[in-house]
């Protein structure tokens, strides 16, 4: 079963290890979009997915990221995600 999540305001509480932070759709007005990332085959749960996105955003110099698509692939606990990066 595929699960799809809309994450309009989810913020990962443990993001202190990364400098990039989650931004909800209503908070990105005025931020500069600097890229889009797509990551496939992330094992784990939605919080694991967000940790991966935060790390990737940080590696690319983003201050903020917004997850625009996240869904579980055919294999349970195997995720695919897309996020917009902002400066």
C-alpha positions as CSV (number, residue, x, y, z in Angstrom):
1,X,0.0,0.0,0.0
2,X,1.4,3.4,-0.9
3,X,1.1,6.2,1.6
4,X,1.3,9.8,0.6
5,X,1.8,12.6,3.1
6,X,1.1,16.3,2.7
7,X,3.4,18.1,5.1
8,X,2.2,21.7,5.2
9,X,3.5,22.4,8.7
10,X,5.5,19.4,9.9
11,X,8.7,20.5,11.7
12,X,11.2,17.9,12.8
13,X,12.1,18.6,16.4
14,X,15.5,17.1,16.2
15,X,16.7,19.3,13.4
16,X,19.3,21.0,15.6
17,X,22.1,19.0,14.0
18,X,21.4,20.6,10.6
19,X,21.4,24.3,9.9
20,X,18.6,24.0,7.2
21,X,15.2,24.1,8.7
22,X,11.7,23.1,7.5
23,X,9.6,25.9,6.1
24,X,5.8,25.6,5.6
25,X,4.3,26.9,2.4
26,X,3.0,30.0,4.0
27,X,6.5,30.9,5.3
28,X,8.5,30.8,2.0
29,X,7.2,34.1,0.6
30,X,10.2,36.4,0.2
31,X,12.7,33.5,0.4
32,X,15.0,32.9,-2.6
33,X,14.4,29.4,-4.2
34,X,17.9,27.9,-4.9
35,X,17.1,24.4,-6.0
36,X,15.0,21.2,-5.9
37,X,16.1,17.9,-4.6
38,X,14.7,14.5,-5.1
39,X,15.7,11.5,-3.0
40,X,14.6,7.9,-3.6
41,X,14.8,4.7,-1.6
42,X,15.0,6.2,1.8
43,X,14.4,3.5,4.4
44,X,12.5,4.2,7.6
45,X,9.7,6.4,8.6
46,X,8.6,10.0,7.7
47,X,10.9,11.5,10.4
48,X,13.9,9.6,8.8
49,X,12.9,11.0,5.5
50,X,12.9,14.6,6.9
51,X,16.3,14.0,8.4
52,X,17.7,13.0,5.0
53,X,16.1,16.1,3.4
54,X,17.5,18.4,6.1
55,X,21.0,16.9,5.6
56,X,20.8,17.2,1.8
57,X,19.5,20.8,2.1
58,X,22.4,21.7,4.4
59,X,24.9,20.1,2.1
60,X,23.7,22.4,-0.7
61,X,23.8,25.5,1.4
62,X,20.1,26.0,1.9
63,X,18.8,27.7,5.0
64,X,15.3,26.4,4.5
65,X,13.5,23.5,2.7
66,X,9.9,22.7,1.9
67,X,8.9,19.2,1.2
68,X,6.5,19.2,-1.7
69,X,6.0,15.5,-2.2
70,X,6.7,12.5,-0.1
71,X,5.3,9.0,-0.6
72,X,6.0,5.4,0.4
73,X,7.1,3.2,-2.5
74,X,5.8,-0.3,-3.1
75,X,8.2,-1.7,-0.4
76,X,7.0,-0.8,3.0
77,X,9.1,1.8,4.8
78,X,10.8,2.8,1.6
79,X,10.2,6.5,0.7
80,X,10.6,8.9,-2.1
81,X,10.7,12.7,-1.5
82,X,11.0,16.0,-3.4
83,X,11.8,19.3,-1.7
84,X,12.4,22.9,-2.7
85,X,15.5,24.6,-1.2
86,X,15.6,28.2,-0.1
87,X,18.3,30.7,0.9
